[in-house]
Amino acid sequence: MLLSIPWAQTLLTLLSILDTHPIATIFTILLTVFTLALLIDHCLAPKEIPYIFSIPGELPFIGHLHLILDNPALIYLTWCKLYNSSVFQIRIGNKRVVVVNEFSDVVALWVNHSCQNNSRPLSYTFHGLVSAFQGFTVGSTPASATFLRKKKTISLCLRKREVEEKVDLIDEEICCMVKEMVRRKDIGNVDVNFLPYLQKFTLKTAIKMSYGILLDCYNKDAKLCQEIIDVESNIIRLRSPISNLQDSVPFLRFIPWFNNREFAIRCGNRRNKYMDQLHKTLLDGITDNDPAMTNSILGRLILSNNDTTKLTPQEIQSICLTLHIQDKAIHEILSHSPHGDLVTAWNQANDESRDCKYVQALVLETLRHFTVLPLSLPRLTTKPIYYKDFMIPRDTHLFMNAYAANHDETVFGNPFRFDPERWLDKETNEIRSQGTFPVGMNHIGGSGGSRGTGNVQNFHFAFGAGSRMCSGYNLVMKEMYMMVIKMLLLFEVMPPGREAVVEMTSD
């Protein structure tokens, strides 16, 4: 049929019309293209989920992207209050997303429905470009047999008992960090940027535990360490479900100035280089029977890998890729040592039996008040979820607004005030038990399990929740606890000499 059309004559006719009526012709062409685009978008757009409130302002192709590019967690919290709806749906490009804000709804959907809400969506940028060769990290792996193997392995390696066996290593690295700060004369009457020291402490500790490799972050290996810190910081941003427009609007992948494809590939290649270097050093150390490397997490995995639960080399690699108050804290730290002795208090920071509850509360409040990942990594439902009066279908993207849940005023009184004592029982001075913490969970229901917060670790969502909660929780809490005690014993922390405003950004 197409062959029977006189294309030459038709083209001449169109050119003649364009020459005679240029404005009308151009307008007609644009209107036709626009109409076709709307028709295509109507056919391909993700369908709304019945009975879940839909945020107004959706545009063709991009959905609500234009509204959430700057500080999405704060925008979601604003919408939650504006529309009086904790659970609502938005469209992000070609995806329909359910956003959850209030504490009780997060518990219901992430904890009580953890079996139906246990996968990760694949993204073009992070999974397709950055992780194309090394494989996915444990946290970003979709629900599968490989995820179960990696999750089980890393959870066993980071159990509380295993972490307690590593306190000497943590203590050693804290001492190394302090010595370096003093040696470089960064302590004195000038403001000290603590972040680079913390980054190197975290990196050294992680590499030592994982590979058994001792990095000299301040001298011999300084260049390698800074490379790892820079690349991993960039990759964290590339995991964002919002900032990579090409993940949600596929046609932008073909427009170079609208995507960060080349940057993502460079980050992936740079990561591959140092991951391969570390892995080769580990294998050489195992061959030479180096005790530090054979006793490391990866060393033990490689040596004990059996056929029944065998991890592939790629899976093994991917496991490595997480002022009045000050006075009161110091007073309680010293009260745990005889006669308030500083040296004894320093050494007791490693002893679990002498935990300082106020410092634990200080760490918990820090994690709650300043949520490191305001939007937790997205989830993908593997089964329908029936909750309240709606059903969330399979393969739906779920966003936990951890920032909003951690500042839910029905759970945390005066949520924007930094108050470590909210975590302490007024009578026993112990960390408050789950039974005494006010959670206001009247409307949790559905078929996902028991009511309440029985499985919520310490009542905040800095580490996520449910079956995909961060496996490194025990390690991070131990590191932060020891770090806070030792820093408070050594230094008095003062406000910065210059004005400094900390704001939450979309990164």
C-alpha positions in Angstrom: 0.0 0.0 0.0 2.8 2.4 0.9 4.5 1.7 -2.5 1.3 2.9 -4.3 1.6 6.4 -2.8 3.1 8.9 -5.2 5.6 10.2 -2.8 7.3 12.6 -5.2 4.0 14.3 -6.0 3.0 14.4 -2.4 6.2 16.0 -1.3 5.9 18.6 -4.1 2.4 19.4 -2.9 3.5 19.8 0.7 6.4 22.1 -0.3 3.9 24.2 -2.3 1.6 24.5 0.6 4.5 25.4 2.9 5.6 28.1 0.4 2.1 29.5 0.1 1.1 29.3 3.8 4.3 29.0 5.9 3.0 30.0 9.3 -0.2 27.9 9.1 1.8 24.9 7.8 4.4 25.0 10.5 1.7 25.4 13.2 -0.1 22.4 11.8 3.0 20.3 11.8 3.8 21.3 15.4 0.3 20.6 16.5 0.3 17.2 14.8 3.7 16.2 16.4 2.4 17.5 19.8 -0.8 15.5 19.5 1.1 12.3 18.5 3.4 12.8 21.4 0.5 13.1 23.8 -1.1 10.0 22.3 2.1 8.0 22.7 2.5 9.2 26.3 -1.1 8.3 27.1 -0.5 4.7 25.7 2.9 4.2 27.4 2.5 6.1 30.7 2.4 4.0 33.9 -1.2 3.6 35.1 -2.3 5.2 38.3 -2.8 2.9 41.3 -6.5 3.0 42.4 -7.3 4.5 45.9 -3.8 6.0 46.4 -3.7 9.8 46.3 -2.0 11.1 43.2 0.0 14.4 43.5 -1.3 16.9 41.0 1.1 18.6 38.5 2.0 15.6 36.3 3.5 16.4 32.9 3.7 14.2 29.8 6.9 12.0 29.6 8.6 13.4 32.7 5.7 13.2 35.2 6.6 15.0 38.4 10.3 15.2 37.8 10.2 19.0 37.3 8.9 19.3 40.9 11.3 17.1 42.8 14.8 17.8 41.4 15.7 20.0 44.4 15.6 18.3 47.8 13.0 15.6 47.1 12.7 14.3 50.7 11.7 17.8 51.9 9.3 18.2 49.0 7.7 14.9 49.8 7.3 15.9 53.5 5.7 19.2 52.4 3.2 17.3 50.2 2.5 14.9 53.0 1.4 17.8 55.2 -0.2 19.8 52.4 -2.5 17.0 51.1 -2.8 15.2 54.5 -1.6 12.0 52.9 1.3 10.0 54.2 1.2 7.5 51.3 0.8 9.0 47.8 1.8 8.2 44.3 3.9 10.2 41.8 5.1 9.6 38.3 8.9 9.8 37.6 9.3 9.5 33.9 8.2 6.0 32.8 7.8 4.8 36.4 4.9 4.9 38.9 6.2 5.4 42.4 4.5 5.1 45.8 6.1 7.5 48.4 5.7 6.7 52.1 6.4 9.4 54.7 5.0 8.6 58.2 6.7 6.3 60.7 3.8 3.9 61.1 3.3 3.5 57.4 7.0 2.8 56.9 6.9 0.1 59.6 3.8 -1.4 58.0 5.2 -1.5 54.5 8.9 -2.1 55.1 8.7 -4.4 58.2 5.3 -6.1 58.3 5.3 -6.5 54.5 9.0 -7.2 54.1 8.5 -10.4 52.1 6.5 -8.5 49.4 8.8 -5.5 49.5 12.3 -7.2 49.2 13.7 -6.3 45.8 15.6 -3.4 44.2 14.7 -1.9 40.8 17.4 -2.0 38.1 18.6 1.4 36.9 20.3 2.3 33.6 23.0 4.4 35.2 24.1 2.5 38.3 23.4 -1.1 37.3 23.9 -0.7 33.5 26.9 1.6 33.4 28.7 1.9 36.8 28.3 -1.8 37.8 28.5 -3.4 34.4 31.6 -5.4 35.1 32.2 -5.7 38.9 28.6 -6.7 39.6 26.1 -5.1 42.0 26.7 -4.2 45.6 24.8 -6.3 48.2 22.3 -3.5 48.8 21.6 -2.8 45.2 21.2 -6.4 44.0 17.6 -7.3 43.0 15.8 -10.2 44.8 17.4 -13.4 43.6 19.5 -16.4 44.6 22.7 -14.3 44.3 21.3 -11.7 46.6 20.3 -14.3 49.2 23.8 -15.8 49.1 25.5 -12.4 49.4 23.2 -11.1 52.1 23.5 -14.3 54.2 27.3 -14.2 53.9 27.8 -10.5 54.8 25.3 -10.8 57.7 27.2 -13.6 59.2 30.5 -11.7 58.9 29.0 -8.6 60.5 27.1 -10.1 63.4 27.4 -8.4 66.8 29.8 -11.1 68.1 32.0 -10.8 65.0 32.1 -7.0 65.4 33.1 -7.2 69.1 36.1 -9.2 68.0 37.2 -6.3 65.9 37.2 -3.6 68.5 41.0 -3.6 68.8 41.3 -2.9 65.1 38.7 0.0 65.4 40.6 1.3 68.4 43.9 1.2 66.6 42.6 3.1 63.6 41.0 5.8 65.9 44.4 6.2 67.6 46.1 6.5 64.2 43.6 9.1 63.1 44.2 11.2 66.2 48.0 10.9 65.9 47.7 12.2 62.4 45.6 15.1 63.4 48.1 16.1 66.1 51.1 15.5 63.8 49.7 17.8 61.1 49.0 20.4 63.8 45.3 20.6 62.7 44.4 20.9 66.4 44.6 24.4 67.8 42.9 27.7 67.4 41.7 27.1 63.8 38.7 25.3 62.6 39.4 21.6 61.7 37.6 19.9 58.9 37.0 16.5 60.5 35.5 14.9 57.4 38.7 13.9 55.6 40.0 12.2 58.7 36.7 10.3 59.2 36.7 9.3 55.5 40.2 7.8 55.8 39.4 6.1 59.1 36.3 4.5 57.5 38.3 3.4 54.4 41.2 2.0 56.4 39.0 0.1 58.7 36.8 -1.3 55.9 39.8 -2.4 53.7 41.6 -3.9 56.7 38.5 -6.0 57.7 37.5 -6.9 54.2 40.9 -7.6 52.6 43.4 -7.7 55.4 45.3 -5.0 53.6 46.7 -2.1 55.7 46.6 1.1 53.7 48.8 4.1 54.6 46.2 6.7 53.8 48.4 9.7 54.8 51.6 8.8 53.0 52.5 5.9 50.7 48.9 5.0 49.7 47.5 8.6 49.9 46.8 8.8 46.2 45.0 5.5 46.1 42.9 6.3 49.2 41.8 9.6 47.8 40.9 8.0 44.5 38.7 5.5 46.3 37.0 8.2 48.5 36.3 10.4 45.5 35.0 7.7 43.2 32.8 6.1 45.9 31.4 9.6 46.8 30.4 10.1 43.1 28.9 6.6 42.9 26.7 7.3 45.9 25.2 10.2 44.0 24.9 8.0 40.8 22.7 5.6 42.9 20.1 8.4 43.3 16.7 7.6 41.7 16.1 11.3 41.0 19.3 12.9 39.8 19.9 10.6 36.8 17.3 11.8 34.4 18.1 9.2 31.8 17.0 6.5 34.2 13.4 7.7 34.1 13.2 9.3 30.7 14.8 6.8 28.3 15.0 9.0 25.2 17.4 11.3 27.1 20.0 8.6 26.9 20.5 9.6 23.3 21.0 13.3 24.0 24.5 13.7 25.5 24.0 17.1 27.1 21.0 15.8 29.0 22.6 12.8 30.7 25.7 11.9 32.7 26.5 8.6 30.8 30.2 9.3 30.2 30.7 10.4 33.8 29.1 7.2 35.1 31.2 5.0 32.8 34.4 6.8 34.0 33.4 6.2 37.6 32.8 2.6 36.9 36.1 2.1 35.1 38.0 3.9 37.9 36.3 1.7 40.5 37.1 -1.5 38.5 40.8 -0.5 38.5 41.2 -0.2 42.3 38.9 -3.1 43.0 41.0 -5.4 40.8 44.2 -4.0 42.4 42.9 -4.8 45.9 41.6 -8.2 44.9 44.9 -9.2 43.3 46.8 -8.1 46.4 44.4 -10.3 48.5 44.9 -13.3 46.3 48.7 -12.9 46.4 48.6 -12.7 50.2 46.5 -15.8 50.4 48.9 -17.6 48.2 51.8 -16.5 50.5 49.7 -17.5 53.5 49.7 -14.0 54.9 47.7 -14.3 58.2 46.1 -10.8 57.9 44.7 -11.7 54.5 43.7 -15.3 55.2 41.8 -14.1 58.3 40.1 -11.2 56.6 36.4 -11.4 55.6 37.1 -12.0 52.0 40.1 -14.2 52.7 37.9 -16.5 54.8 35.2 -16.5 52.1 37.6 -17.5 49.4 39.2 -20.3 51.5 35.9 -21.7 52.8 33.8 -21.4 49.6 32.1 -24.7 49.2 30.0 -26.1 46.4 26.6 -26.0 48.3 26.6 -22.2 49.0 29.3 -21.2 46.7 29.8 -17.5 45.9 31.1 -16.6 42.5 34.3 -14.5 42.3 32.1 -11.5 41.1 29.8 -12.0 44.2 32.8 -12.0 46.5 34.1 -8.8 45.0 30.7 -7.1 45.2 30.4 -7.7 49.0 33.0 -5.0 49.6 31.3 -2.2 47.9 28.6 1.6 54.0 27.7 21.7 74.0 25.7 21.1 77.1 25.1 17.7 75.6 28.9 17.4 75.3 29.5 18.2 78.9 26.8 15.7 80.1 28.3 13.0 77.8 31.8 13.5 79.1 30.5 13.4 82.7 28.8 10.1 82.2 31.8 8.6 80.3 34.1 9.5 83.3 31.5 8.2 85.8 32.0 4.7 84.4 35.7 4.7 85.3 37.3 4.7 88.9 37.8 8.2 90.2 37.1 9.7 86.8 40.4 8.5 85.3 40.7 9.5 81.6 43.0 6.6 80.6 40.7 4.0 82.1 37.7 5.7 80.4 39.6 5.6 77.1 40.3 1.9 77.4 36.8 1.1 78.6 35.3 2.5 75.4 36.2 -0.9 73.8 34.4 -2.9 76.6 30.8 -3.8 75.7 29.9 -4.5 79.3 30.6 -0.9 80.2 28.6 0.8 77.6 27.7 4.4 78.3 24.0 4.7 77.6 24.1 8.5 77.1 26.6 8.2 74.3 24.5 5.4 72.7 21.6 7.8 72.9 23.8 10.6 71.4 24.7 8.4 68.5 21.0 7.3 67.9 19.8 10.9 68.0 22.5 11.9 65.5 21.4 9.2 63.1 17.8 10.2 63.5 18.2 14.0 63.4 20.6 14.0 60.4 19.4 11.3 58.1 22.4 10.5 55.9 20.2 9.2 53.1 17.0 11.3 53.3 15.5 9.0 50.7 16.4 5.4 51.3 17.3 3.3 48.2 14.1 2.5 46.3 12.4 -0.9 46.7 10.5 -3.0 44.1 7.5 -5.1 45.2 7.7 -8.8 44.2 4.1 -9.5 45.2 1.0 -7.4 45.7 0.7 -5.6 49.0 -2.7 -5.1 50.5 -2.7 -2.2 53.0 -5.4 0.0 54.4 -8.0 0.3 51.5 -5.6 0.0 48.6 -3.5 -2.6 46.8 0.1 -1.9 45.7 0.7 -4.1 42.6 3.7 -6.2 41.9 6.7 -4.4 40.3 5.8 -1.1 41.9 8.6 1.3 43.0 8.4 2.3 46.6 10.3 5.3 48.1 10.8 5.5 51.9 11.1 9.1 53.0 13.5 8.3 55.9 13.9 12.0 56.7 10.1 12.4 57.1 9.7 9.2 59.1 12.7 10.1 61.4 11.0 13.5 62.1 7.4 12.2 62.6 6.0 14.3 65.5 3.6 11.5 66.5 6.6 9.4 67.4 9.4 11.9 68.2 8.1 14.8 70.2 9.5 18.1 69.0 11.3 16.2 66.1 13.5 19.0 64.8 15.1 19.5 68.2 18.3 17.6 68.8 17.6 15.8 72.1 19.6 12.6 73.0 17.5 12.1 76.2 14.5 11.1 74.1 16.1 7.7 73.8 16.6 7.2 77.5 14.1 5.8 80.0 13.7 8.4 82.7 13.6 5.8 85.5 16.3 3.4 84.5 18.5 5.6 82.3 18.6 2.7 79.9 17.9 2.9 76.2 14.1 2.9 75.9 12.6 -0.5 75.2 10.2 -1.0 72.3 7.3 -1.4 74.7 7.8 2.1 76.2 8.5 4.0 73.0 5.5 6.0 71.8 4.9 4.9 68.2 1.2 5.5 67.6 0.6 2.4 65.4 -3.1 2.2 65.6 -3.7 1.7 61.9 -1.0 -0.9 61.0 -2.7 -3.9 59.5 -2.8 -6.1 56.5 -1.4 -9.5 55.9 2.2 -8.7 56.4 2.8 -9.9 59.9 2.5 -8.7 63.5 1.6 -5.2 64.6 4.0 -2.8 66.2 7.7 -2.1 65.9 9.1 -5.3 67.0 11.6 -5.6 64.1 12.5 -1.9 63.9 16.2 -1.5 65.0 16.3 1.3 67.5 13.3 3.2 66.0 15.0 5.1 63.3 15.5 4.5 59.6 19.0 5.7 59.0 19.9 2.1 58.1 16.7 1.3 56.2 14.3 -1.3 57.6 13.0 -4.8 57.0 14.7 -7.6 55.1 17.0 -5.2 53.3 18.2 -3.2 56.3 21.9 -2.4 56.1 23.9 -5.5 57.3 26.7 -3.2 58.6 24.5 -1.8 61.3 26.4 -3.4 64.2 29.8 -2.3 62.8 28.8 1.3 62.2 27.2 1.6 65.6 30.3 0.3 67.3 32.6 2.5 65.3 30.5 5.6 66.0 30.2 4.8 69.7 33.9 4.3 70.2 34.7 7.4 68.0 32.4 9.7 70.0 33.7 8.6 73.4 37.4 9.0 72.4 36.9 12.3 70.6 35.0 13.7 73.6 37.8 12.5 76.0 40.5 14.2 73.9 38.9 17.3 72.5 36.3 20.0 73.4 34.2 20.5 70.3 33.3 24.2 69.7 31.1 25.9 67.2 33.0 26.9 64.0 34.7 30.3 63.9 32.9 31.2 60.7 29.3 31.0 59.9 28.4 27.5 58.6 24.9 26.4 57.6 24.3 22.7 57.0 21.4 22.1 54.6 20.0 18.9 53.2 20.4 18.7 49.5 19.2 16.4 46.7 22.6 14.7 46.8 
